[in-house]
Structures are given as structure tokens and as C-alpha cells.
Amino acid sequence: MSADIHSLDLSAQVKTALNDIELAKPTRIPKPPKLVTSELFEKAQFDLSHNGISQITFPKDFTPVDKAKAMLAAQHANMIQYDEAAFNAAAGPLKLVNSATAPMWPIDRITRGMQQRALDGSLAFVNGEKGNSYTEYLQKTLGQYDQLSWLTRRFTI
């Protein structure tokens, strides 16, 4: 039996969060990437597929913080799969989506170049670098990245 979230005895903050989740309901959330460790690389390698980032290969000496940043960057880059504003930020000046058709664009419209721009922008975001238009989108949407506050937020929600 499912209850309306507004009839439950919850704090206003929790009701707002649940309502936001209910309204968002993306049409296509990518699977989490496979995580692999290799001695062959000096920095993280990201495998791009038409469904988002499918695998992250970490260097053997990557710290847990380095791995967390890479996974967070992949998560943010995959937002182009289901978020119109993220898609447009990765598309750059082309703006391939309009609000009348989103979020039902065909998967083949998400090109490797867009994925790479989203990934580059996401990596710049988590490393506190200037980045590209996707970095700017993430900063406007999520605020400035601060490692401590992001880790705290992830573990306290």
C-alpha cells in the first residue's frame, strides 16, 4: 500500500526531497560503471559507450580519494543520458535538444564527442579546475566542488 508523501508525518525537508525525486524520474539512468585496477596506466581511464561510461580503470596506486573523484566525475558525466540541461551543456553551441522533445532524444544523438566533453568538464569540476561549458553547468547546478562538504553530504543523506 503506497501513501501520498504529503500525508506522511515527515519533516518539510524530507517531503521536499521525496517530491523532487518523484518529479525528476529520469527516463534512462545508466548502469554504474565496472571498476577495474591495472598497472598499465598512470591516470584513470574511462570507457565511453552509447549508454554512458561503462568502465573505469584505475592505476594500481590510486588512492581512495582519487577513485572517489573519478567515480563522481563519471556519475556527473553520465547526467547527459537523462538531463536536458546537462545534455545541452555537453552539446556546446549546437543545443540539440529543445524542451518540447526532451528527455526523449534518441540515444545515438549522444555522441562520443559530447560524452568526452561531459567527462572532461566533470573531471575539471571535481579537481577544482576551470574546465569547459559542462564544468560551468555543474558549478551553476551543484555549486563549487569542495571535497569535504561533498563527502559529508554523500554520507549524511
Sequence and secondary structure as in RCSB ss.txt:
>XXXX:A:sequence
MSADIHSLDLSAQVKTALNDIELAKPTRIPKPPKLVTSELFEKAQFDLSHNGISQITFPKDFTPVDKAKAMLAAQ
HANMIQYDEAAFNAAAGPLKLVNSATAPMWPIDRITRGMQQRALDGSLAFVNGEKGNSYTEYLQKTLGQYDQLSW
LTRRFTI
>XXXX:A:secstr
    GGGS   HHHHHHHHHHHHH  S      EEEEESS SS EEEEETTEEEEEEEETT  HHHHHHHHHHHH
HHGGGGT HHHHHHHHGGG    TTTTT   GGGS HHHHHHHHHHHHHHHTT    HHHHHHHHHH S  HHHH
HHHHHH 
